[in-house]
Amino acid sequence: MSVYGEFFTKFMEPFFEGLLNIFKGIGQGIGQMFNVVNYVTVISDYKSDLTGLGMVIMILSIILLLALFFIILFLIYRAIRTYIRYRRNVKKEDRLVEEIEVLNNEILKLKRQNSKIAELTNENGEIEYDENGNVKNELKEGESRFFKLSSVDAKFKDVTSEEIHNTFNLQEFCDMFRNYSASRLKLYYEIDLIRLFIASFASNKLIILEGISGTGKTSLAYAFGSFLDNETIVASVQPSWRDSTEIFGYFNEFTKKFNETEILEKMYEAQYTDEIYITLLDEMNISRVEYYFAEMLSILELPNKKDWEVELVPNVWPHDPVKLEEGKLKIPENMWYVGTINNDDSTFMITDKVYDRAMPIAIDDKCEEFSAPDTEPLKVSYKYFQDLFDKAAAEHPVTDDTLEKVAQLDRYVIDHFRLAFGNRIVKQLKEFVPAFVACGGDEVLAIDYLIAHKILRKFEQLNLAYIKDEIDGLINYLEKLFGKDNTPECKAYLLRLKKTI
């Protein structure tokens, strides 16, 4: 044996011998407890010497021993029985979940069938048939298969688009929105939360509001639409949502009409105006986001906004909406999507793919009531809003020194955690941080927040026990890069993560 093998054998020998002795000790202990021969031998040795009280003690000892045997065997029996029951309950729960999912799908199918039947009926609730006995499903003369979208065309046909004039800066905009929410809606938010929310519009089309129930996630999205004097479109996500038809609708082959959703209608309407539109996906993770929003995530990732379009129908019919080009809808640049999520047992986990393409904002605390001046709603031009973000990027660019620190952090995370956050997050940082500064916030605070919620959040997908010893080193490295007290959000997040291990 080589010296290397001898070293390894000698080095590991105490560990394996100790492990073997543990199992030997357990076996010896059980064997000794249930060694009936030993008990019989002791009785035989002392039987002739015990009389009267001694015999009573011997009988009581035997009874006590049998009672202990019975208790141990009973406990083992109960443990095995409890485990078997637990496994049965788990299997039953799994079957129930599967059955519920099947039933949800059946309900969805029935709802769609009911919708189809309703569309085929006349005003008296009766299905109309043609002369051959077939259900009438042809469009009337001049009728569009897109009823809602064509109604939008009619609404704006002779209307000149309102020209919106704005003069505010981003900091004033944040203050006005906060005061409006407090004075008109009695909804109170910390100014840093408002800054995070508004700055997120600069970097992402999808904003995710997460946190415990009752902290005002849904109210924030609703309040913003109200402040813009353009009501937020609320779509309550259902467990049955399985594909993009929940967002865009679908073509009904029976009626030859397109079943349009309210989201689709507002997307189409947004092409006629320069206003800002907000779509709220309430409780968006009650179904898997990748099922129904995957197509939108892919479209919104395309760098050329001219390619932001989705095919609704494969062909062109007479009287189709005027802004549909060859059956394709252009996804409006002036619409943002806000999703709310609750992290509990009734919802699905948001995947890394979705988080990378969104801006998560944690809302864990309620703001105390405060006195605010009465503030009116404000129509905002999308072009002016976007110009403010472009101006912020020019006036408050992320410094080369900060970008180098982020690059060093990337290398550190790769070396110690086998994770990389890539160019997408760096791009978002360059857009989000200047907007946050223009909103009145601090650059270091914005970077701290972005690192915590876009980079460190990725650690949750790792084996936490494996990275436990590396967390303190990462905290020290962050303080070395950005300063001792400049990354409180990152430090708090890592310490919370460490406590869960």
Order of alpha helices (4+ residues) and beta strands (2+ residues): alpha-alpha-alpha-alpha-alpha-alpha-beta-alpha-beta-alpha-beta-beta-alpha-beta-alpha-beta-beta-beta-alpha-beta-alpha-alpha-alpha-alpha-alpha-alpha
